[in-house]
Amino acid sequence: MNRPYVLFLFSLICIISVFPAALAAAETGPAWNFGGSGRLSGWSPRDMNQTRFTADAISFVSGRDSSIVSPDVMFSAAQFPICEIMMRADRKTVGELFFAAPTEVFSQQNSLPFQVEPSTEFQVYRIDCRSNPLWTGTVARLRFDPAASNGIGIQVKSIRLLPADGEEMLSAEYVGMASATAGQDDDAYRETTLTGIPQPPPAVTSKLPSQLGFTGPVAGLRARTSREIPAGNIFGAAICGNEFFANTPETRGALWSACWLNDGEELADVHNTVYSSAMHYSPEVEEWCMIELKKRERISRIALKPRHGSNLDGFPVDFHILCSNDGSSWTRVAEMENCQALPAGKDSFAFDFEPIPVKFVKVIATRLRAEGERRYYFQLREVEAFGTDGVNYAAAGRGGTATAGNPLGSGTFDYRKFYDDIFDSGAQWLFVSNNSFLSRHRTGKPPCTRAEIPNAEYLQKNGVKLIYRFLQLPSFGEYRAAPERVVREYVEAVAAVVGELRGKVAVWSLANEQNFYGDTVSPDDLPGYREYYVALVGAAAERVRQLDPQTPIEIETALFDFGWTEAVLAAGLAGKVDRIGVHIYKELRGRDTFPEAAGAVSKDGKRSYTEPYRDYGEQITAFRKLLGKYNPRLEINVSETGVNTGDNPAGGSYYVSAKSQAKFLARLYTYHLFYGIGPTCWWSLEPVKTGEYQWGLILPDGQRKEAWYALRNVAAVLDNSCRPSEELSFRVDGETDAFVGRVLRNDSGEYLIPYWAAVKMRDGNTGKAVDLIVSGPKLRHMEAVDTLSGTVHPVRFEQEGEGYRLKNMILRDYPVILRIR
């Protein structure tokens, strides 16, 4: 579905107090004052806009990932457990303090987020760093991220460390908004849901035992790469962007980065080849970009291409162009004020001048244009510098190098790392979406890009199966105007790609979420709209079957949609497709999200919360029964699923911490294995932001998130050889809320028992001690695998009658897997 709808609440708490600046006074440890002659007192800034210094503070507008990093500090965490930050912000946001030991780097585990309230006066935020159990030993460096999104006005006056001194610290509010259910008690969201274990809450980096009293070594779980799982698995990820279609080992540019300023538009039909600055909330901002030529050339013309051709969104209103032959002395060769339209019949703004020797070309925007409402960028498709011979010497192909002052996307595309993030996770499915095949067909371009075939082969070689979605459909209006021509053209476009890629694709997927039409289709037009969908998809499916008869064909729906699915199957698709790819987003209105809960459904083109299913398993069973009515061989895939982390209370499907995201993934993927669901693809692999919400398993800086490790850990143990087994029985001794567990057996003869408590996921949950009773064949060895931390250790057990008692096993809010031989 690729977009957030209902906000949920962030579940990571730190302890803070907030005071007016005038009331704050305490004995201090290390301290830093900003502004004035001290400026930043040795701290290093990053990603800040409109930075200036007042007499006693640094003032700036936040970028996408603003932070200031301390010099080496070296103090005792126990001696100074309180960090006091004096600051103010013009909008509500989230601040976050990171800390690192002498040999560590900054990570999400070593962080303390807190709510920042809007204020015209400086506020003092006192953070009890002891609320993070990793605040121990020596702290070597600090990093402060003052805002969780861009465009927020910030002033930071000082940071200092304090002894505890009995200072009363208050619980912080959860980051987020109140429940969507009127009158619901929000305090329930602040409570831990599974506690009582005398150990800190588990984390990806922890090595905590899964059985109380265990004192032996806790080892790391041996991971499996995608090609090391011969039995196959259902675990996968989706790619939101065009990396599969556009990037090769030679394509280096990250999305929106400066490299697209002079790329020559070679990938424009499959990739967004536009440079963009970071976003601003005011047009009165200076931004710049620059091309350095390979060597000095005599240049007589500079041309700037807007992002959208005649639509000038993102193109500066006021700007000027400078040239230099040494990078120090600059000559203004062109300027423009109040730019409103391209010259008639032109696709660029061209500026001619007498030839001069040039090594550097710099474009400086001094007034930006809005894209949408109150969002301002500096965006260009191309910067060209022509010599008197008509050659564009700015082009990357001619050795030109592009840079920019504040790019929205930075760095390069690391091809090897991108694919290693797939292979190392153990995922065996990758879901990609082609949104240009139809336009390529209409314009006479080759059906596949130069990257597709080698990338498909690279995935196949490394044990990853490709689900290939033809995302586009011709519009309903086009179809009504000329149905036969439109169907023929669509089928030809699909067939051309299938002819190139057959043998390299594991599932062909046709269209996207046409069931989610909202108010765009009137009740009177609905029968015709369904006919349009069935005609196009049905004809394409028939042609795909002729060309590639062994490869399954899938159609997609937003959420479970019983009405739409039945209608299109009954209209003829039941005998033409093999799988329904459902997009599962657990949009539970006004409640925490549970993987095991029956989520929202799609009904009459919109989201609905009224279906009467007690849980997700009942929902799956009901949908499978519907499919069986029309074709018993129809299977269910989950081609999109996910929960996001984020920071904006204006919207979003979910609002979970990174650790809760990992727990959700481990629970959902294991649950799908229980119910025989087909490939499950997390939306998405790469970092994606919709608004200010972070989707993906990888962070923008390339680090792997906790959820990536959860995927790796689940894939290290579970695979398609795991089948339900009745040779061994399993139960909890005593009462336990929301217990989930099942006995499986794999091809090597191991019994595997994933179990967890289906309670609200909380970062502070430590677990609950329970006794487990296992009965069946004589057992020689048991070990417990923690799917969050990726650790494993032997389990103590004792014989009891015909079974075995496992005392004091820790029940977590994510799967622990018993591995039994």
C-alpha positions in Angstrom: 0.0 0.0 0.0 3.1 2.1 0.4 1.6 4.8 2.5 0.6 5.5 6.2 -2.9 6.1 7.4 -3.5 5.8 11.2 -1.0 6.9 13.8 0.1 4.6 16.5 2.3 5.4 19.5 6.1 5.2 20.0 7.0 2.7 22.6 10.4 3.8 23.7 10.4 5.8 27.0 13.1 7.9 28.6 12.7 9.7 31.8 12.8 13.5 31.7 11.8 16.6 33.5 11.1 19.9 31.8 11.7 23.3 33.5 11.7 26.9 32.4 15.3 28.0 32.0 15.1 30.5 34.9 14.4 27.6 37.4 17.2 25.3 36.4 20.3 25.3 38.5 22.4 22.3 39.6 26.0 21.3 40.2 27.5 20.3 36.9 29.9 17.9 35.4 31.2 18.3 31.8 29.4 21.3 30.3 29.2 23.2 27.0 27.8 26.6 26.1 27.0 27.4 22.5 27.0 30.8 20.7 28.9 33.9 21.5 32.7 33.6 21.2 32.5 29.9 22.1 30.4 29.1 19.1 30.0 25.3 19.4 32.6 24.5 22.1 34.2 21.8 20.0 31.0 20.1 18.9 30.6 19.4 15.2 27.3 20.3 13.4 25.6 18.3 10.6 22.7 18.9 8.2 21.6 22.3 9.5 20.0 25.1 7.5 20.1 28.8 8.0 22.7 28.4 10.8 23.6 31.5 12.8 25.0 32.3 16.2 23.5 34.6 18.8 25.3 35.8 21.9 24.3 32.6 23.8 23.0 30.0 21.4 23.2 28.3 18.0 20.1 28.9 15.9 19.2 26.9 12.8 16.4 25.2 10.8 16.6 21.4 11.1 17.5 19.4 8.0 16.6 15.7 7.4 19.0 14.4 10.1 20.3 17.4 12.0 22.8 16.7 14.8 25.7 18.0 16.8 28.5 15.6 17.9 30.7 16.2 20.9 34.4 16.1 21.1 35.9 13.2 23.1 34.5 13.6 26.7 35.4 10.5 28.7 33.3 10.6 31.9 31.8 8.0 34.2 28.2 7.2 33.3 27.5 6.3 36.9 28.9 9.6 38.2 26.8 11.8 35.8 23.6 10.0 34.9 21.6 13.2 34.1 22.0 15.1 30.9 20.5 18.6 30.9 19.8 20.3 27.5 18.7 23.9 27.3 16.9 24.6 24.0 13.7 25.8 22.4 11.8 24.8 19.2 9.1 26.4 17.2 7.2 23.1 16.7 6.6 20.0 18.7 9.2 17.4 17.8 11.4 14.6 19.3 14.9 15.1 20.5 17.3 12.2 20.9 20.5 11.9 22.8 23.0 9.3 21.6 26.0 8.1 23.6 29.0 5.9 22.8 31.7 4.1 24.7 35.4 4.5 23.7 35.3 1.6 21.2 31.7 2.0 20.0 29.9 3.9 17.3 26.5 5.6 17.8 23.5 3.3 17.4 19.8 3.3 18.0 20.3 1.0 21.1 22.5 3.7 22.7 19.9 6.5 22.5 17.4 8.4 24.7 14.5 10.0 22.8 12.4 12.7 24.5 9.5 15.0 23.7 10.4 18.6 22.7 7.5 21.1 23.2 7.2 24.3 21.2 8.1 27.4 23.2 9.2 31.0 22.7 11.4 30.7 25.8 14.3 28.4 26.5 13.3 25.2 28.2 15.5 22.9 30.2 15.2 19.1 29.5 16.7 16.9 32.1 17.1 13.3 30.8 17.7 10.5 33.2 20.1 8.5 31.1 19.8 5.5 33.5 16.5 4.7 31.8 18.7 3.1 29.0 20.4 0.1 30.7 23.4 0.6 28.4 24.3 3.9 30.1 27.2 2.2 32.0 31.0 2.4 32.1 32.8 5.2 30.4 31.0 7.5 28.0 33.4 8.8 25.3 31.2 10.8 23.0 27.7 12.3 22.8 25.5 13.2 19.8 22.4 15.3 20.1 19.7 15.2 17.4 17.5 18.2 18.3 14.6 17.4 15.9 13.1 14.4 14.3 12.1 16.1 11.0 13.2 18.9 8.8 12.0 22.5 8.7 11.8 23.0 12.5 13.3 26.2 14.0 15.7 25.3 16.8 18.0 27.1 19.2 20.4 25.2 21.5 21.9 27.1 24.4 23.8 24.5 26.4 24.4 20.9 27.2 25.8 19.6 30.5 26.0 16.5 32.6 24.8 16.3 36.2 25.1 14.0 39.2 21.8 12.4 40.3 21.6 14.3 43.7 18.1 13.0 44.3 16.7 15.1 41.5 13.1 14.1 40.9 12.6 12.9 37.3 9.2 12.6 35.7 8.0 10.1 33.1 8.0 11.5 29.7 4.9 11.5 27.5 4.9 9.0 24.7 5.8 10.5 21.4 2.7 10.6 19.3 -1.0 11.5 19.5 -3.9 10.4 21.5 -5.8 7.3 20.6 -8.1 7.5 17.6 -10.8 6.0 19.7 -12.7 8.8 21.5 -12.4 8.5 25.3 -9.9 5.7 25.4 -7.4 5.9 28.3 -4.1 6.8 26.8 -2.2 5.8 29.9 -2.6 2.1 28.8 -0.1 2.9 26.0 2.6 3.9 28.5 2.5 0.6 30.4 4.8 -2.3 29.9 2.9 -5.5 29.2 5.2 -8.3 30.1 7.5 -7.8 33.1 8.8 -9.5 36.1 12.1 -10.9 35.0 15.1 -9.6 37.0 17.1 -8.6 33.9 17.1 -5.6 31.5 14.9 -5.6 28.5 16.4 -7.6 25.6 17.9 -5.8 22.6 19.5 -6.8 19.3 22.9 -6.4 20.9 22.2 -8.2 24.2 23.1 -11.7 25.2 20.5 -12.5 27.7 19.5 -16.1 28.5 16.0 -17.4 27.6 15.8 -19.4 30.8 16.1 -17.9 34.3 19.1 -19.3 36.2 21.1 -20.2 33.2 24.7 -19.2 33.8 26.5 -20.8 30.9 27.7 -19.1 27.7 25.1 -17.5 25.4 26.4 -17.9 21.9 25.6 -16.0 18.6 23.2 -17.7 16.2 24.8 -18.9 13.0 23.0 -17.0 10.2 22.3 -18.4 6.8 22.5 -16.5 3.6 19.8 -16.8 1.0 21.5 -19.5 -1.0 22.4 -21.5 2.1 18.7 -22.5 2.6 18.1 -25.4 0.2 14.6 -26.1 1.6 13.5 -22.5 0.7 11.5 -20.1 2.9 8.7 -17.6 2.6 10.7 -14.7 3.9 11.3 -11.7 1.7 11.3 -8.0 1.2 10.0 -5.4 -1.3 12.0 -2.7 -3.1 10.1 0.6 -3.2 12.5 2.4 -5.5 14.0 1.7 -8.9 17.3 0.1 -7.8 16.6 -3.2 -9.5 15.7 -1.5 -12.8 18.3 1.3 -12.8 21.4 0.4 -10.9 24.3 -1.7 -12.0 27.8 -1.9 -10.4 28.6 1.2 -12.5 25.6 3.3 -11.5 26.7 5.2 -8.4 24.1 7.9 -7.6 21.8 7.9 -4.7 18.2 9.2 -5.1 18.1 13.1 -5.3 21.9 13.3 -5.0 24.1 15.8 -6.9 25.3 13.2 -9.4 22.1 13.5 -11.4 22.9 17.2 -12.2 25.1 16.0 -15.1 24.3 12.4 -15.7 23.0 13.0 -19.3 19.6 11.6 -18.5 20.5 8.1 -19.6 18.3 6.5 -17.0 15.5 9.0 -17.0 12.8 6.5 -18.2 13.4 4.2 -15.2 14.9 6.4 -12.5 14.2 9.7 -10.9 17.3 11.5 -12.3 16.7 14.8 -10.6 18.8 16.7 -8.1 17.0 18.1 -5.1 18.1 20.2 -2.1 16.7 19.4 1.3 13.3 20.7 2.1 12.7 24.2 3.5 9.6 25.9 4.9 10.5 29.3 3.6 11.5 30.4 0.0 14.1 32.9 1.4 16.9 30.3 1.5 20.1 30.2 -0.4 21.1 26.8 -2.0 23.8 26.0 -4.5 25.1 23.3 -6.8 28.3 23.2 -8.8 29.9 21.3 -11.7 33.7 20.9 -11.9 34.8 20.3 -15.4 37.6 17.7 -16.1 39.8 20.6 -17.3 39.5 24.2 -18.2 37.4 24.8 -21.3 36.2 27.8 -23.2 32.5 28.0 -22.3 30.0 30.2 -23.9 26.6 28.8 -22.9 25.1 27.5 -19.6 21.7 25.6 -19.7 19.5 24.6 -16.8 16.8 22.0 -17.2 13.8 22.1 -14.7 12.7 18.9 -13.0 9.3 18.7 -14.8 9.9 20.4 -18.1 7.3 23.3 -18.4 6.2 22.7 -14.8 8.7 24.7 -12.8 8.1 23.0 -9.4 11.3 23.2 -7.5 13.0 25.4 -10.1 14.3 28.6 -8.3 12.4 31.9 -8.7 15.6 33.9 -8.3 19.1 32.6 -9.1 22.4 33.5 -10.6 25.2 31.6 -12.3 28.9 32.0 -11.5 31.9 30.7 -13.4 35.5 30.3 -12.3 38.8 28.9 -13.7 40.3 28.3 -10.3 37.5 27.9 -7.8 38.5 31.1 -6.0 37.7 34.0 -8.3 34.2 34.0 -9.7 32.5 35.8 -12.6 28.7 36.2 -12.7 27.7 35.2 -16.2 23.9 35.1 -15.8 21.1 35.9 -13.4 17.3 35.7 -13.3 14.6 37.1 -11.0 11.0 36.2 -10.8 11.3 33.3 -13.2 7.8 32.1 -14.1 8.0 30.2 -17.4 10.3 28.5 -19.9 10.9 30.2 -23.2 8.4 29.1 -25.7 9.2 25.7 -27.3 12.2 25.2 -25.1 13.0 22.5 -22.4 15.7 24.5 -20.6 16.8 28.0 -19.7 19.9 28.8 -21.8 22.3 31.7 -21.1 24.8 32.8 -23.7 27.9 35.0 -23.1 31.3 35.7 -24.6 33.5 32.6 -24.3 35.7 32.5 -21.2 38.0 29.8 -19.7 35.9 27.8 -17.1 36.8 25.0 -14.7 33.8 25.5 -12.3 30.1 26.4 -12.9 28.1 27.3 -9.8 24.3 27.9 -9.7 23.1 29.8 -6.6 19.4 29.9 -5.9 18.4 32.8 -3.7 14.6 32.4 -3.7 13.0 28.9 -3.9 9.8 27.8 -5.5 7.2 25.7 -3.6 6.5 22.1 -4.5 3.1 21.5 -2.9 2.1 23.5 0.1 4.7 25.4 2.1 7.5 23.1 1.0 10.4 24.6 -0.9 13.3 22.9 -2.7 16.0 23.7 -5.2 15.6 21.1 -7.9 17.2 20.7 -11.3 17.2 18.0 -13.9 20.5 18.9 -15.6 23.2 21.6 -15.7 25.0 21.9 -19.0 28.0 23.9 -20.0 28.7 24.2 -23.7 31.9 25.1 -25.4 32.2 27.0 -28.6 32.3 23.6 -30.3 28.8 22.8 -29.0 30.1 20.0 -26.7 28.6 19.8 -23.2 31.7 19.7 -21.0 29.7 19.5 -17.8 28.5 16.0 -18.6 29.7 13.2 -16.4 30.6 11.3 -19.5 33.1 14.1 -20.3 34.6 14.0 -16.8 32.4 16.6 -15.1 31.8 16.2 -11.3 28.7 17.5 -9.6 28.4 18.7 -6.0 25.8 20.6 -4.0 25.5 22.4 -0.7 22.6 20.6 0.9 21.4 17.6 -1.1 18.2 15.7 -0.2 20.0 12.5 -1.1 23.7 12.2 -0.4 26.4 9.6 -1.0 26.6 7.0 -3.6 24.7 3.9 -4.4 26.7 0.9 -3.2 25.6 -1.9 -5.4 27.4 -4.7 -3.5 26.1 -3.6 -0.2 22.5 -3.2 -1.5 22.4 -6.8 -2.6 24.4 -8.1 0.4 21.7 -6.6 2.6 19.3 -9.0 0.8 21.5 -12.1 0.7 22.8 -11.7 4.3 19.3 -11.5 5.7 18.4 -15.0 4.5 15.4 -13.6 2.6 14.6 -15.7 -0.5 12.0 -13.4 -2.1 12.3 -10.0 -3.6 9.3 -8.0 -4.8 10.0 -5.4 -7.5 7.6 -3.1 -9.3 7.9 -2.0 -12.9 6.2 1.3 -13.4 7.6 2.1 -16.9 7.0 -1.0 -19.0 3.9 0.5 -20.6 5.5 3.9 -21.4 8.6 2.1 -22.8 6.4 0.0 -25.1 4.5 3.1 -26.3 7.7 5.0 -27.1 9.4 2.1 -28.8 12.1 1.5 -26.2 13.5 -2.0 -25.4 11.1 -3.8 -23.0 13.8 -4.2 -20.3 16.4 -1.8 -19.0 20.1 -2.6 -19.3 20.1 -3.4 -15.5 17.2 -5.8 -15.3 18.5 -9.0 -16.8 21.9 -9.0 -15.1 20.3 -8.1 -11.8 17.7 -10.9 -12.1 20.5 -13.3 -12.8 22.5 -12.0 -9.9 19.5 -12.6 -7.5 18.9 -16.0 -8.9 22.6 -17.0 -8.6 22.4 -16.1 -4.9 19.2 -18.0 -4.0 16.7 -15.1 -4.2 13.4 -15.6 -6.2 11.9 -12.6 -8.0 8.3 -11.5 -7.8 7.9 -9.1 -10.7 5.0 -6.7 -10.6 3.7 -4.9 -13.7 2.5 -1.9 -11.7 0.9 0.2 -14.4 -2.6 -0.3 -15.9 -3.9 1.9 -18.6 -6.5 4.3 -17.2 -10.1 3.5 -16.9 -10.8 6.4 -19.2 -8.4 5.1 -21.9 -10.1 1.7 -21.8 -13.6 3.1 -22.1 -12.6 5.2 -25.1 -10.9 2.3 -27.0 -11.1 -1.0 -25.1 -9.8 -3.3 -27.8 -6.7 -1.1 -28.6 -5.9 -0.6 -24.9 -6.1 -4.3 -24.1 -4.0 -5.2 -27.0 -1.3 -2.6 -26.2 -1.2 -3.6 -22.5 -0.8 -7.3 -23.3 1.9 -6.6 -25.9 3.8 -4.5 -23.3 3.6 -7.2 -20.6 4.5 -10.0 -23.1 7.6 -8.1 -24.3 9.0 -8.1 -20.7 8.0 -11.7 -20.1 9.8 -12.8 -23.3 13.0 -11.2 -22.0 12.9 -12.3 -18.4 11.3 -15.8 -18.4 13.3 -18.3 -16.5 14.5 -15.5 -14.2 11.2 -14.6 -12.5 9.5 -16.8 -9.9 6.1 -15.0 -9.9 4.5 -12.6 -12.4 2.3 -10.0 -10.7 -0.3 -8.0 -12.6 -1.4 -4.5 -11.6 -1.6 -3.1 -8.0 -4.4 -2.0 -5.7 -7.2 -1.4 -8.1 -9.7 -2.5 -5.4 -8.7 0.6 -3.4 -10.5 3.1 -5.7 -12.1 5.3 -3.0 -14.4 8.0 -4.3 -12.8 8.0 -7.8 -15.3 5.4 -9.1 -19.0 6.1 -8.7 -21.5 3.3 -7.9 -22.9 3.5 -11.4 -19.4 3.1 -12.9 -18.3 0.3 -10.6 -19.5 -2.6 -12.8 -17.6 -1.1 -15.8 -14.5 -0.5 -13.6 -14.4 -4.2 -12.6 -15.0 -5.2 -16.2 -12.0 -3.0 -17.2 -9.8 -4.6 -14.6 -10.8 -8.2 -15.5 -10.4 -7.6 -19.2 -6.9 -6.2 -18.9 -5.6 -8.5 -16.3 -7.3 -11.6 -17.7 -5.9 -11.0 -21.2 -2.4 -10.4 -19.9 -2.6 -13.5 -17.7 -3.5 -15.7 -20.7 -0.6 -14.3 -22.7 1.8 -14.8 -19.8 0.7 -18.4 -19.4 1.4 -19.0 -23.1 4.9 -17.6 -22.9 5.9 -18.9 -19.4 3.5 -21.7 -18.5 5.4 -22.9 -15.4 5.6 -19.6 -13.6 2.7 -18.6 -11.2 0.6 -15.5 -11.9 -0.6 -13.2 -9.1 -3.0 -10.3 -8.7 -2.8 -7.8 -5.9 -5.3 -6.3 -3.4 -5.0 -3.6 -0.8 -5.8 -5.5 2.5 -8.2 -8.4 2.5 -11.0 -7.5 0.2 -13.7 -10.2 0.2 -16.2 -8.4 -2.1 -13.8 -7.3 -4.8 -11.9 -10.6 -4.8 -15.1 -12.7 -5.2 -16.3 -10.4 -7.9 -13.2 -10.6 -10.1 -12.7 -14.3 -9.5 -16.3 -15.0 -10.5 -15.9 -12.8 -13.6 -13.2 -15.1 -15.0 -9.9 -14.6 -13.2 -10.3 -17.7 -11.0 -9.1 -19.9 -13.8 -6.4 -17.5 -15.0 -4.3 -16.6 -11.9 -2.6 -18.8 -9.3 -2.1 -16.4 -6.3 -3.7 -13.5 -4.6 -1.0 -11.1 -3.3 -2.6 -9.4 -0.3 -1.1 -6.2 1.1 -1.4 -6.7 4.9 -1.2 -3.5 6.9 -2.6 -4.0 10.4 -4.4 -0.6 10.6 -6.1 -1.0 13.9 -8.0 2.2 14.7 -7.1 3.6 18.1 -5.2 0.5 19.2 -1.7 -0.8 19.3 -0.9 -3.0 16.4 -0.7 -6.8 16.8 0.6 -9.1 14.1 -1.9 -11.7 15.3 -5.0 -9.4 15.3 -7.5 -9.3 12.5 -6.6 -6.0 10.8 -8.5 -3.5 8.6 -10.1 -4.8 5.4 -10.9 -3.1 2.1 -14.6 -2.8 1.4 -16.4 -0.9 -1.4 -13.1 0.7 -2.4 -12.2 2.0 1.1 -10.8 0.9 4.4 -13.1 -0.7 6.8 -12.8 -1.8 10.4 -16.1 -3.7 10.8 -15.3 -7.3 9.8 -16.2 -9.8 12.5 -13.0 -11.8 12.8 -11.6 -12.6 16.2 -8.0 -12.8 15.1 -5.8 -12.9 12.1 -5.9 -16.7 11.8 -9.7 -16.6 11.5 -9.3 -13.9 8.8 -6.8 -15.9 6.8 -9.1 -19.0 7.1 -12.1 -17.1 5.9 -10.2 -15.6 2.9 -8.8 -19.0 2.0 -12.3 -20.5 2.1 -13.5 -17.8 -0.3 -10.6 -18.6 -2.8 -11.4 -22.3 -2.5 -14.9 -21.7 -3.6 -13.6 -20.6 -7.0 -10.3 -22.5 -7.3 -9.0 -24.8 -4.6 -5.4 -24.3 -6.0 -5.4 -20.5 -5.4 -2.7 -19.5 -2.9 -2.3 -16.5 -0.7 0.9 -14.4 -0.8 1.6 -11.4 1.3 3.4 -9.2 -1.2 3.5 -6.2 1.0 3.4 -5.8 4.7 5.1 -3.7 7.3 4.9 -1.2 10.2 6.7 2.1 10.2 8.7 4.1 12.7 8.2 7.8 12.5 7.9 11.2 14.2 5.0 13.2 12.9 1.7 13.2 14.7 -0.2 14.3 11.6 -0.7 10.7 10.3 0.6 7.3 9.7 -0.4 3.7 9.9 1.8 2.9 12.9 4.1 4.6 15.3 6.4 2.0 16.7 10.0 2.0 18.0 12.7 0.3 16.0 12.7 -2.6 18.5 8.9 -3.0 18.3 9.2 -3.1 14.5 11.6 -6.0 14.8 9.3 -7.8 17.2 6.4 -7.3 14.8 8.3 -8.8 11.9 9.5 -11.8 13.8 5.9 -12.5 15.1 4.2 -11.9 11.7 6.7 -14.0 9.6 6.5 -16.9 12.1 2.7 -16.7 12.2 2.5 -16.8 8.4 4.6 -20.0 8.5 2.1 -21.5 10.9 -0.8 -20.8 8.5 0.9 -21.8 5.3 1.0 -18.3 3.8 3.2 -17.9 0.7 6.0 -15.5 0.3 5.8 -12.5 2.7 7.6 -9.3 1.5 8.4 -6.6 4.0 7.7 -3.1 2.7 10.4 -2.2 2.2 14.1 -3.3 2.2 15.6 0.1 1.5 15.0 3.3 3.6 11.8 5.0 2.5 10.1 8.0 4.0 6.4 8.8 3.3 6.0 12.2 4.8 8.1 11.9 8.0 7.7 8.2 8.5 10.5 5.8 8.2 9.8 2.5 6.5 12.4 -0.1 5.5 14.9 -2.5 7.1 17.9 -0.3 6.4 18.6 3.2 7.7 19.4 6.1 5.4 23.1 5.9 6.5 23.2 2.3 5.4 23.0 0.7 8.9 20.8 -2.4 9.3 17.9 -1.8 11.6 16.7 -4.1 14.4 14.0 -5.5 12.1 16.7 -6.6 9.5 18.3 -8.6 12.2 15.0 -10.1 13.2 14.5 -11.2 9.6 18.0 -12.8 9.6 17.4 -14.6 12.9 14.0 -16.1 11.9 15.5 -17.2 8.5 18.4 -18.8 10.3 16.1 -21.3 11.9 12.8 -21.6 10.1 12.3 -22.6 6.5 9.8 -24.4 4.2 10.8 -27.8 5.5 9.1 -27.0 8.8 5.8 -28.8 9.0 3.3 -29.0 11.9 4.0 -32.2 13.9 1.9 -34.2 16.3 4.7 -36.5 17.4 5.5 -34.1 20.2 3.1 -32.2 22.4 3.8 -28.9 24.1 2.0 -26.7 26.7 2.5 -24.1 29.3 2.0 -25.0 32.9 -0.3 -22.4 34.4 -2.2 -19.5 33.0 -0.6 -17.2 30.5 -2.3 -14.4 28.6 -2.2 -14.5 24.8 0.1 -17.4 24.5 1.1 -18.4 20.9 3.1 -21.5 20.1 3.2 -24.5 17.7 5.3 -27.6 17.2 7.1 -27.9 13.9 9.5 -30.5 12.5 12.1 -29.9 9.7 13.8 -32.1 7.2 16.7 -32.8 9.4 14.5 -34.3 12.1 14.7 -31.4 14.5 11.6 -30.3 16.4 11.2 -26.5 16.4 8.7 -24.8 18.8 8.4 -21.0 18.3 6.4 -19.4 21.2 5.6 -15.9 22.4 3.0 -13.8 24.2 0.8 -11.9 21.7 0.7 -8.8 24.0 1.4 -5.2 23.1 5.0 -4.8 22.1 7.0 -2.6 24.5 10.7 -1.7 24.5 10.6 -2.0 28.3 9.1 -5.5 28.4 11.5 -7.9 30.2 9.4 -11.1 29.9 7.6 -13.5 32.2 8.9 -16.8 33.7 6.8 -19.9 32.8 7.3 -23.6 32.9 6.9 -25.4 29.6 6.0 -29.1 29.4 7.1 -31.1 26.4 6.0 -34.7 25.8 6.9 -37.2 23.1 9.9 -39.1 22.0 13.0 -39.4 24.1 14.8 -36.0 23.9 18.6 -35.7 24.0 19.2 -32.0 23.6 17.3 -28.7 23.7 18.4 -25.1 23.0 16.6 -21.8 23.0 17.0 -19.3 20.1 16.2 -15.7 20.7 14.9 -14.1 17.4 15.5 -10.5 18.6 19.1 -10.8 19.7 20.1 -13.7 17.5 21.5 -15.7 20.4 21.3 -19.4 21.4 22.1 -21.5 24.5 21.3 -25.0 25.9 18.1 -25.4 27.9 18.0 -27.3 31.2 15.1 -29.8 31.5 14.1 -32.6 33.7 12.0 -35.7 33.1 8.6 -35.6 34.6 6.4 -38.7 33.9 6.4 -39.3 30.2 7.4 -35.7 29.4 9.9 -33.1 30.3 9.6 -29.9 32.3 11.5 -26.8 31.2 11.5 -24.6 34.3 11.6 -20.8 34.3 11.6 -20.3 30.5 11.2 -16.6 29.7 8.1 -15.8 27.7 8.9 -12.7 25.5 6.7 -10.5 23.4 8.5 -11.9 20.3 9.3 -15.5 19.3 11.8 -17.6 21.2 12.3 -20.9 19.3 13.0 -24.2 21.1 15.2 -26.4 19.0 15.0 -30.0 20.1 16.9 -33.1 19.1 
